[in-house]
Amino acid sequence: MTDLSSGPRQTSEAILTVTDLTQRVDLGRDTLTILQGVSLEIKRGESVAIVGRSGSGKTTLLGLLAGLDTPTEGEVVLEGKAISRLSEDERAALRARRVGFVFQSFQLLPALTALENVMLPLELADFPDPQARARELLGRVGLGDRLTHTPRQLSGGEQQRVAIARAFACEPVILFADEPTGNLDNQTGQEIQELLMALNREQGTTLVMVTHDETLAARCQRRLTIEAGHLEAAREETA
């Protein structure tokens, strides 16, 4: 991996702005409010942890921020574009160009090799020389000798490294991660933390992560606490 000593290219520019975000689910006779009146701003290059108890609305919030779902009320603006107003196809196109994802369950395609899993989004985006780019990224996450291995031939930590390489493949401006260390042992989780933070510094990619891992949350520049669907606190953390 290249020299990662320099800090993230963070500016005062907001890359993501959320205003009065509310999400409700119709249960027939009743309505369940999952999020209520959430407003926040995330700056370009920033690392942010979203924390809270199970069922507090963290993952729902992450899905709305990423444009995987649309809110009942409120607005999500990514790089000046109100993604909550876009059609499903328009949101999908925006995600393909500008957004990366890392999931707790890795979400790798089991029939594809590590190289093919990373190449896939590059091919879909018509990225020039997707194989060379995929090889470069897998080398940078320490898997240069595992290119032809399928997910079942890789450990959990190795699968998450492939998932991270895939997430960064198309050079997203923002990466969303849902419990990226949740299925890993402590040592492997620490290695994945180091990798995410290094890529944040190296590429200046904005990181927004839902996590129960206090160590990972403490390494982020800010912590957003969700409690019963409300944004309870937003304070600076020492990276």
C-alpha positions, 0 to 999 in steps of 0.5 A, spaced: 500 500 500 502 507 498 504 512 503 498 513 507 501 518 512 497 524 510 491 526 512 484 526 509 482 531 504 477 534 508 474 541 506 468 545 509 464 543 503 458 539 505 457 533 501 451 530 504 445 534 507 439 531 511 433 535 513 427 533 517 428 526 515 422 522 517 421 514 516 414 511 517 412 504 516 404 502 515 402 496 519 395 497 517 391 499 523 398 502 526 404 506 523 411 505 526 415 511 526 422 509 525 426 515 524 423 522 526 425 529 524 433 527 523 437 533 520 445 533 519 450 535 515 457 531 513 463 534 510 467 532 504 472 527 506 469 526 513 469 520 517 462 519 521 460 513 526 452 512 527 451 509 533 445 507 538 442 501 540 439 495 536 432 497 533 434 505 534 433 506 526 441 506 525 441 502 519 434 505 516 438 512 516 444 509 513 439 506 507 436 513 506 442 516 506 445 512 501 439 512 497 437 505 497 430 507 500 426 514 500 423 517 506 416 518 508 418 526 509 424 530 509 430 530 504 437 527 503 442 531 498 448 528 496 453 533 492 447 538 491 442 533 488 436 531 492 436 524 491 430 523 495 426 526 489 430 521 484 426 515 481 429 508 483 433 508 476 436 515 477 438 513 484 441 506 482 445 510 477 447 515 482 450 510 487 453 506 481 457 512 480 458 516 486 457 511 492 460 505 495 457 500 500 460 495 505 456 490 508 456 486 515 455 480 511 460 481 505 455 480 499 460 477 495 457 473 489 459 466 491 460 463 484 465 469 482 473 469 484 475 475 488 478 478 482 471 478 478 467 480 484 471 487 484 471 487 476 464 487 476 462 494 478 468 496 474 465 493 468 458 495 469 461 502 469 465 502 463 471 503 467 477 503 463 481 496 464 477 493 469 482 487 470 488 492 472 484 496 477 481 490 480 488 487 481 491 494 483 486 494 489 486 487 491 494 488 492 493 494 496 488 490 501 493 485 501 490 479 497 494 480 491 495 472 491 488 470 492 485 473 486 482 466 483 479 464 490 472 464 491 469 467 497 468 460 500 475 459 499 477 465 503 476 467 511 471 472 513 477 477 514 479 476 507 472 476 504 471 483 507 477 485 504 475 483 497 468 487 499 472 493 501 476 493 494 470 492 491 467 498 494 472 503 493 473 500 485 469 506 482 472 511 486 466 513 490 466 520 493 462 517 499 462 510 502 457 507 507 458 501 511 453 497 515 457 494 521 463 492 517 467 489 523 460 485 526 462 478 523 469 478 525 474 476 530 477 482 534 484 482 531 481 481 524 476 487 526 482 491 527 485 490 521 479 492 517 478 498 521 486 500 519 484 498 512 478 503 512 481 509 515 487 508 511 483 508 504 479 514 507 486 518 508 489 516 502 483 517 497 479 522 501 473 518 501 467 520 506 466 514 510 459 514 514 459 507 518 453 504 522 457 500 528 457 497 535 464 497 535 466 502 540 473 502 538 471 504 530 467 509 532 472 512 537 477 513 531 471 517 526 472 524 527 464 525 529 459 520 532 452 521 531 447 517 536 441 515 534 436 513 540 429 511 538 429 514 531 431 521 534 438 524 533 440 525 540 447 527 539 453 529 534 460 531 537 467 531 535 471 525 537 478 524 537 481 520 530 
